[in-house]
C-alpha cells in the first residue's frame, strides 16, 4: 500500500551514503551564514570566557524505613559557605564554591569546573517531620537526614484467626 502523506522514508541506495554522513561538514560555513560574520576556529581564540557561571551540585535522594536522605556533592566548598533551610515543605540548599585565590587568573590555561553560587530546592513529602532534620558536612559531601513521622512508618498488624 502506498503512503499518500509523503512521509515515507526512501531506502538507502548504498552504504556509502551512511558512511559519508557527517553532521559537522561545513559547520564553519553554516555558522558564518547564520551569524553573518567570520568566526575564528575555537583553538585560535586568545582567551576563554572567565565569567563564573552558576552550577548545581549533583544530589542523590533516597528513602529508608525511618527517614528520607539527600546527599549533595560539594567538593571544595567550605562548611561556612553552605546553608540548609526548610520552609513550606521545601528544603533548600544554598552555597558557593569560590575560585582559589592561590593562583592568579592570568596563570590559568583552562577553567572547566563551575564556580559561584548554587541553589538546589526539593519539595518534601508531607510525612517528613520538620522538627527532626539534620545536616552533616564531611569530606565535600552534605548529608541531610529527615526523619519520617511515626504515622508514616510502615507497621505490622497482627491478624487474629478465629
N, C-alpha and C positions, 0 to 999 in steps of 0.2 A: 504494500500500500504506500503510495507516495505521500510525502509530507508536504502539505499545501501551505504551511505557515512560513516556509523559507528559513526555518531554523535548523534544518538537518545538517549534520557535520559531513564535510567532504572527506572521503577516505584519503589517507596519506599515500602519496604516489611512490615515494621511495624513502628508504632510511636516511638518505642524505638530507631530507628536509628536517628530520628530527635532530640529526647531528649538527646541522647548520644553525639551529635556533640559538640566538644569543641575545638575551634581553638587554644587554648593555651596549650592543652595537650602536655606534653613532650617538652615544649618550651625550658627549660634549656638544655636538652639533644641535641635538634636540634641546639641551639646556640653554644654549645660546639663543635659539629661536624663541624659547619660552620666556626668557627674561630679557631678551633684546640687548644683551651685552656679552662680551667675551670674558669667560672665567678662566683663570689660570688653573692648571691641574692642581689638585689638593696638595700634592707633595711640594709645590713651589710657594705655597702661601708662607709669608715671612713669619707670622706668629699665630698662635691659637687664640680663640676667644677665652679670656680669663674670667668671664663672669661666673660667679658662683651660683649654680642653679639649685633649686630645691630638690630634695631627694626623699624617698620613702624607704625606711628600713624594712627588710624582709621580716615577716611575722608568721609564727605558727600559732594556731588556736586549737586546743583540744579539750575534751571533757572526760572527767573520770566520774566515779560514782559520787564523790563528795564535792567536787569543785570543777570550775572552768579555769583553764590556764592559757595565758597569752605569753609567748616568748618572742622578744624582738631583738634582732641583731643590731648592736650599736657599737661597731668597732671604732676605737679611737675617740669615743665620746666620754667625757668626764661625768661622773655621777652628779655633780652640781649643775651640769648643763641639761639634765633630764627632769621633766615634771610629768607626773601622772595625776589626772583628775577624773572625777566621776560626777556627772550631773544629768538628771533626767534619763536615766538608763543608758547613757553614753559614756564609755571610758575613752579618754583622750590621752595620748602620749605625745608630748612635745619635747623638742630639744634642738641641739645644734652641734654639728661637727665642724670644728674650725680647722682651717689650713694651718699647718705647723709654721711657726714663725722662726724655726731653726734655720730654714733655708730661704733665701730671698727669692722672690718671684722670678727675677731675671735669670736665676740659675736652673730653673726647671726646664726640661726639654719637653715634657708632656705631662698633663694632668688629666687622668681618665676617671678617677674616683670623684664622686659628688661630695660637695661640701655645702654648708649653710644650714638653715633652719629646716626642720621637718615637723610634720604633724600627722598622726595616724589616729583615727577615731573608729570605735567599734560599738554598735548598738548591742547591748547585752540582753539576754532573755530575762523575763521578769522573775525567774526563780533564783537569781543571784542575790545573795544577802549583802547589800551595800555596806553594812557595818563590819563585814569581815573580808575586806580587800587588803591584800598585802603586796608590796612591790619590793623585789630584791634585785640588786645590780651587782654582777660579778663577771669579770673577765670579758667585758664587752657584750654581755647578754643580760637583758632586762627580763625578769620573770614576774608576771603579775598573776597572783593566785586569788581567785574569787570563790568563796565558799557558797554552796547551794543552800537554800532554805531547807529546813527539815522536811517540810511538806512536799518538796520536790524530789527528795531522795527516794529511790525505789524501796519498797517494803515487801517483806514476805508475809503473806496472810495464811494462817493455819486453817486448813479446811477440816472441819469435823465430819466424820462419817457416822450416820445414824442407821 
